[in-house]
Amino acid sequence: MTTTLSPDTARQIVPPEERYAAELAFLAAYDDGPRPPAWRLTPRAVVTFVMGSDGRALRLPEGAETPEGVPRRLTVEGKFVGDRSLVERCVVTLAGERGLLLVGEPGTA
């Protein structure tokens, strides 16, 4: 007997863009600075997304257009434990349309 799984039940994990959709939408509304071509977030918002907001709640600016379902305040959880300046350099490299190669010990990804 063959069973067909729906796309939702066939996934092993939830993709990050779905898991963190609320944080990404909030950060897009939070920072109205310039964005590199084809980016939805500013480089500063990308660093905040990766490193977190250091436990403090970020508040949308007054008059900011809030998409439906996006909170006015949000504490962004960190997704990387490491040096913030390393993440900043990576984001700047990517924003400048240059390639980025991350190298490390095998098995540490």
Backbone as CSV, one residue per row, in Angstrom:
resi,resn,N_x,N_y,N_z,CA_x,CA_y,CA_z,C_x,C_y,C_z
1,MET,0.844,-1.168,0.000,0.000,0.000,0.000,0.894,1.238,0.000
2,THR,0.638,2.124,-0.895,1.403,3.361,-0.991,0.562,4.507,-0.460
3,THR,1.163,5.304,0.400,0.457,6.484,0.906,1.141,7.724,0.367
4,THR,0.350,8.681,0.026,0.873,9.946,-0.470,0.805,10.966,0.649
5,LEU,1.944,11.574,0.932,2.002,12.586,1.982,1.791,13.961,1.383
6,SER,1.071,14.775,2.091,0.917,16.157,1.646,2.236,16.881,1.883
7,PRO,2.480,17.988,1.191,3.740,18.720,1.386,3.978,19.123,2.839
8,ASP,2.915,19.414,3.592,3.091,19.825,4.987,3.545,18.674,5.872
9,THR,3.049,17.466,5.610,3.428,16.333,6.454,4.727,15.688,6.001
10,ALA,5.189,15.980,4.795,6.416,15.383,4.285,7.662,16.108,4.787
11,ARG,7.521,17.272,5.382,8.682,18.038,5.834,9.200,17.508,7.160
12,GLN,10.506,17.484,7.296,11.108,17.083,8.561,11.198,18.260,9.523
13,ILE,11.471,19.442,8.977,11.534,20.649,9.801,10.807,21.779,9.083
14,VAL,10.423,22.770,9.850,9.773,23.952,9.281,10.867,24.861,8.727
15,PRO,10.752,25.335,7.480,11.763,26.229,6.927,11.887,27.502,7.770
16,PRO,13.098,28.043,7.882,13.303,29.231,8.727,12.435,30.423,8.327
17,GLU,12.194,30.598,7.022,11.381,31.743,6.604,9.943,31.615,7.077
18,GLU,9.487,30.399,7.369,8.164,30.210,7.964,8.241,30.268,9.485
19,ARG,9.245,29.633,10.047,9.390,29.599,11.508,9.555,30.998,12.090
20,TYR,10.306,31.842,11.411,10.581,33.185,11.915,9.851,34.265,11.112
21,ALA,8.734,33.914,10.493,7.999,34.861,9.647,7.591,36.117,10.406
22,ALA,7.158,35.978,11.650,6.735,37.150,12.430,7.920,38.075,12.699
23,GLU,9.084,37.510,13.040,10.271,38.337,13.284,10.704,39.044,12.006
24,LEU,10.702,38.334,10.882,11.123,38.941,9.620,10.179,40.068,9.201
25,ALA,8.875,39.857,9.346,7.906,40.905,8.998,8.057,42.100,9.927
26,PHE,8.283,41.843,11.213,8.471,42.928,12.172,9.709,43.744,11.811
27,LEU,10.832,43.074,11.548,12.073,43.784,11.237,11.971,44.561,9.927
28,ALA,11.209,44.053,8.965,11.008,44.787,7.714,10.265,46.094,7.970
29,ALA,9.307,46.076,8.906,8.560,47.291,9.246,9.342,48.172,10.217
30,TYR,10.204,47.572,11.026,10.936,48.284,12.079,11.996,49.230,11.518
31,ASP,12.760,48.777,10.551,13.882,49.559,10.028,13.558,50.027,8.619
32,ASP,13.405,51.339,8.451,13.047,51.871,7.135,14.255,52.414,6.382
33,GLY,15.453,51.983,6.755,16.671,52.425,6.079,16.789,51.833,4.682
34,PRO,17.856,52.224,3.969,18.042,51.708,2.603,18.358,50.214,2.603
35,ARG,17.825,49.536,1.609,18.035,48.096,1.457,18.818,47.836,0.173
36,PRO,19.727,46.877,0.207,20.398,46.495,-1.044,19.368,45.962,-2.044
37,PRO,19.692,45.988,-3.331,18.751,45.481,-4.335,18.310,44.049,-4.020
38,ALA,17.012,43.813,-4.095,16.370,42.504,-3.886,16.381,42.041,-2.432
39,TRP,16.773,42.880,-1.490,16.734,42.528,-0.060,15.432,43.044,0.525
40,ARG,14.830,42.264,1.419,13.618,42.700,2.124,13.949,43.417,3.419
41,LEU,15.155,43.208,3.935,15.590,43.828,5.189,16.816,44.688,4.934
42,THR,17.034,45.640,5.822,18.270,46.411,5.778,19.392,45.555,6.361
43,PRO,20.646,45.862,6.047,21.748,45.113,6.665,21.698,45.155,8.199
44,ARG,21.329,46.288,8.761,21.219,46.401,10.225,20.150,45.453,10.770
45,ALA,19.024,45.341,10.065,17.957,44.439,10.499,18.383,42.976,10.361
46,VAL,19.191,42.670,9.357,19.694,41.300,9.188,20.576,40.918,10.368
47,VAL,21.453,41.828,10.780,22.317,41.560,11.937,21.462,41.375,13.190
48,THR,20.447,42.195,13.365,19.551,42.054,14.519,18.829,40.713,14.467
49,PHE,18.398,40.292,13.291,17.722,39.001,13.151,18.644,37.852,13.556
50,VAL,19.885,37.891,13.115,20.821,36.798,13.397,21.283,36.821,14.848
51,MET,21.636,38.005,15.357,22.230,38.115,16.692,21.201,38.335,17.798
52,GLY,19.992,38.762,17.440,18.967,39.029,18.443,19.013,40.469,18.915
53,SER,18.047,40.831,19.738,17.936,42.213,20.227,18.454,42.348,21.658
54,ASP,19.314,41.438,22.078,19.945,41.481,23.409,18.920,41.496,24.541
55,GLY,17.804,40.810,24.340,16.797,40.698,25.388,15.880,41.893,25.540
56,ARG,16.082,42.929,24.751,15.206,44.099,24.871,14.138,44.056,23.776
57,ALA,12.978,44.551,24.130,11.868,44.574,23.175,12.036,45.757,22.232
58,LEU,11.957,45.490,20.949,12.000,46.548,19.944,10.578,47.016,19.696
59,ARG,10.413,48.298,19.491,9.084,48.875,19.269,9.056,49.535,17.894
60,LEU,7.986,49.274,17.153,7.838,49.914,15.847,7.717,51.418,16.019
61,PRO,8.313,52.199,15.115,8.192,53.655,15.207,6.745,54.102,15.055
62,GLU,6.428,55.229,15.676,5.081,55.793,15.547,4.797,56.068,14.075
63,GLY,3.623,55.705,13.634,3.228,55.944,12.252,3.726,54.891,11.276
64,ALA,4.485,53.915,11.761,4.965,52.858,10.867,3.796,51.978,10.451
65,GLU,3.761,51.638,9.183,2.697,50.776,8.685,2.938,49.362,9.207
66,THR,1.948,48.838,9.906,2.077,47.518,10.511,1.287,46.498,9.705
67,PRO,1.981,45.529,9.108,1.248,44.481,8.392,0.367,43.682,9.348
68,GLU,-0.676,43.086,8.821,-1.603,42.315,9.650,-0.870,41.154,10.325
69,GLY,-1.114,41.004,11.612,-0.511,39.916,12.367,0.868,40.210,12.923
70,VAL,1.397,41.407,12.666,2.726,41.771,13.167,2.560,42.583,14.444
71,PRO,3.229,42.182,15.522,3.089,42.919,16.780,3.773,44.282,16.717
72,ARG,3.366,45.194,17.594,3.991,46.522,17.665,5.316,46.464,18.426
73,ARG,5.471,45.454,19.290,6.715,45.257,20.052,7.146,43.803,19.910
74,LEU,8.465,43.602,19.866,8.957,42.234,19.723,10.384,42.140,20.237
75,THR,10.668,41.074,20.962,12.033,40.754,21.358,12.538,39.699,20.385
76,VAL,13.608,40.021,19.679,14.147,39.115,18.663,15.138,38.171,19.333
77,GLU,14.904,36.871,19.176,15.804,35.887,19.771,17.040,35.707,18.887
78,GLY,18.187,35.492,19.528,19.422,35.262,18.792,19.445,33.876,18.173
79,LYS,20.026,33.775,17.008,20.111,32.493,16.319,21.549,32.046,16.128
80,PHE,22.488,32.867,16.560,23.914,32.572,16.406,24.619,32.994,17.679
81,VAL,25.459,32.123,18.185,26.249,32.450,19.369,27.670,32.662,18.882
82,GLY,28.120,33.895,18.944,29.454,34.203,18.460,29.673,35.698,18.436
83,ASP,30.709,36.091,17.748,31.130,37.484,17.690,30.224,38.288,16.751
84,ARG,29.601,39.332,17.287,28.704,40.176,16.490,29.445,40.829,15.321
85,SER,30.691,41.223,15.540,31.439,41.886,14.466,31.672,40.939,13.286
86,LEU,31.791,39.650,13.533,31.932,38.679,12.446,30.663,38.660,11.591
87,VAL,29.511,38.650,12.239,28.237,38.661,11.509,28.095,39.970,10.735
88,GLU,28.476,41.086,11.348,28.396,42.378,10.656,29.264,42.382,9.405
89,ARG,30.472,41.838,9.493,31.353,41.787,8.320,30.761,40.899,7.226
90,CYS,30.153,39.791,7.613,29.515,38.907,6.630,28.368,39.615,5.913
91,VAL,27.543,40.322,6.663,26.395,41.020,6.071,26.868,42.138,5.147
92,VAL,27.896,42.874,5.557,28.432,43.945,4.704,28.971,43.361,3.401
93,THR,29.652,42.230,3.488,30.174,41.578,2.285,29.039,41.183,1.349
94,LEU,27.989,40.585,1.891,26.859,40.173,1.060,26.097,41.368,0.502
95,ALA,25.979,42.433,1.284,25.271,43.636,0.820,26.025,44.296,-0.329
96,GLY,27.331,44.128,-0.347,28.145,44.688,-1.424,28.194,43.800,-2.650
97,GLU,27.322,42.792,-2.713,27.210,41.880,-3.848,28.494,41.101,-4.098
98,ARG,29.213,40.796,-3.028,30.410,39.967,-3.141,30.089,38.591,-2.584
99,GLY,30.833,37.627,-3.005,30.641,36.269,-2.506,31.168,36.145,-1.087
100,LEU,30.638,35.202,-0.347,31.063,34.973,1.029,31.283,33.482,1.209
101,LEU,32.469,33.124,1.675,32.795,31.729,1.928,33.108,31.583,3.402
102,LEU,32.325,30.764,4.082,32.555,30.508,5.498,33.333,29.208,5.626
103,VAL,34.438,29.261,6.352,35.306,28.105,6.506,35.435,27.797,7.984
104,GLY,35.388,26.543,8.332,35.528,26.160,9.731,35.904,24.704,9.861
105,GLU,35.983,24.253,11.082,36.295,22.859,11.349,35.184,21.972,10.799
106,PRO,35.536,20.833,10.219,34.501,19.924,9.708,33.541,19.496,10.817
107,GLY,32.270,19.455,10.476,31.256,19.015,11.431,30.756,20.081,12.375
108,THR,31.170,21.331,12.178,30.738,22.395,13.089,29.625,23.242,12.505
109,ALA,29.155,22.910,11.317,28.124,23.721,10.673,26.787,23.531,11.335
